[in-house]
Amino acid sequence: MIIAIDGPAASGKGTLARRLAAHFNLPHLDTGLLYRATARALLDHGSRLDDVEAAVRAARGLALLDFDEQRLRGREMGEAASVVAALPEVRAALIDMQRAFSARPSGAVLDGRDIGTVIAPGADVKIFVTASPEARAQRRALELRGRGEKVDYAAILEDIVKRDKRDSSRADAPLKPASDAHVLDTTDLNVEAAFAAAFKLVQSARA
Ligand code: DC
């Protein structure tokens, strides 16, 4: 079974994907980490985020990189990832590894922006997780506070709106629900309720 979870920044798609993967005993790939690690590698080498050649080299060399989530999760890296993710050459360099992951015989759960539309269009179930920008900013603020980072709610909201705009308006594989995706709006749902709703969607796809 392939489960495709897409949605905007801080929509809760990562938490949902992890929980579904654990529940159904499936491997999980957080594809945002690939773009974050590509951006991190560029910045570590002193390259610009719009240096296409360096970005493709970084994307192709990802297997050799350290996926230190602590270094990749921060606000700045989300923004940098969104910039490199708009380069079609970078997306092309990352496609095969994501498709290979989704085609594992065991099945898989992938989360990102283009899983249902580009990476695994034949997925058994597609969920597009969304929530209002304000609700997402609140959640991100709580998460960052929990990790001891300084939090500026207005700046986080601004980031989210900017990132939504960039991710949705790029020409290549923009953020949008696949035509056969179930849209799950979690604005008024807590983690448990969101999981219960997603679980139901997966169960009915399996039945
Ligand atoms: O899910 P995330 O916040 O970790 O993703 C960081 C950025 O990476 C996001 O703003 C856009 C990009 N991304 C993408 O373009 N396609 C994906 N499948 C996953 C992430």
Boltz pocket constraint, residues with backbone or C-beta under 6 A from the ligand:
constraints:
  - pocket:
      binder: B
      contacts: [[A, 7], [A, 9], [A, 10], [A, 31], [A, 32], [A, 33], [A, 35], [A, 36], [A, 77], [A, 78], [A, 81], [A, 82], [A, 85], [A, 86], [A, 111], [A, 112], [A, 113], [A, 114], [A, 115], [A, 163], [A, 167], [A, 173]]
      max_distance: 6.0
